[in-house]
Amino acid sequence: MKAAILNPRFPSTAFPTRHTNRHTRIPSHISFSINPATTSVSISSSPKPIVIVGSANADIYVEIDRLPLEGETISACSGRTLPGGKGANQAFCSGRLSRSDDATYFIGRVGCDAHGRLLEDSLGEGGAVRLDRLTRAESVPTGHAVVMLQPNGQNSIIIVGGANMNGWDEKLSVEDLEVVRGAGMLLLQREIPDWVNLQVAQAAKAAGVPVIMDAGGMDAPISSELFSLIDIFSPNETELARLTGMPTDTFEQINQAATRCHEMQGVKQVLVKLGSQGSALFIEGEETIRQPVIPASKVVDTTGAGDTFTAAFAVALVEGKPKSECLRFAAAAASLCVQVKGAMPSMPCRNSVMNLLQTS
């Protein structure tokens, strides 16, 4: 797969794969330690960067009064194209919520097309996300998603993988893996091939980097090999039910399904996103931590709320906050997110989240 790496300062300019240290080196002056039992991070100065490996999509929004029936054609109220994809969303949100520049790296694949340029420009806005390892795949289009948004803010989504699924080389580059090994936290999702997730998770684990996997994406089992490398697994209740084969209609059932993850997959921590019911972190051998939702003044669009929650939790965790505070920080970010249309456009800045936490 031929590819070109994007210049972080001039996203539309391609340059050779091999970089100088100025572009690929992660700051080495920061010291930190990880407690394997709790996946907590002790910070001596500022945290190492969060690295997100994942998808980048052009989200094609259509606003509709209701979903069409089988065989039915309906008219949309409006339509537009916005940047998205779970990986890009989480990178963009992490960049906005982190305390400093160079705190977020994104490793992903886009096509050489207008949708790819949209994503490059959006992710590069403000310089909060390092794009050194965002690569153009020459033979496949940028991934995209059709988002059907209803008046109550709920959505249904159809994903076309494109470069996210077919733009990766069989073996990731040394430069990609170097960035992963220098991270303070690695975030993964399931809108890219699991074999890519496996390679970067192996690199992270060997370097002592904690791994969070968002369960959103492919409707397929996760291999035990990949599961064994995950420190925190984060599904919503629907994804948890699908992966465990257990009901998740009540909190007790969710608790039992999370326990099944501990038993079957060996994941010590399961962070479940519960929509309007908030969230819960199930830690094997410890008391469950519950976080109620922080009410939004209005719900306009839930697209990207889960990505915002996951990224905000990771930002707080890598900064060394207790997990209960991480959940509250994430709940505040998600509350602000659902009040604005679009995924990336709705993601709040750090000041907005801190202000909401002070008043809620």
Summary of the structure (lengths in Angstrom):
residues: 360
radius of gyration: 19.2
end to end distance: 49.7
largest distance: 60.2
contacts: 1269
relative contact order: 0.14
helix: 35%
strand: 24%
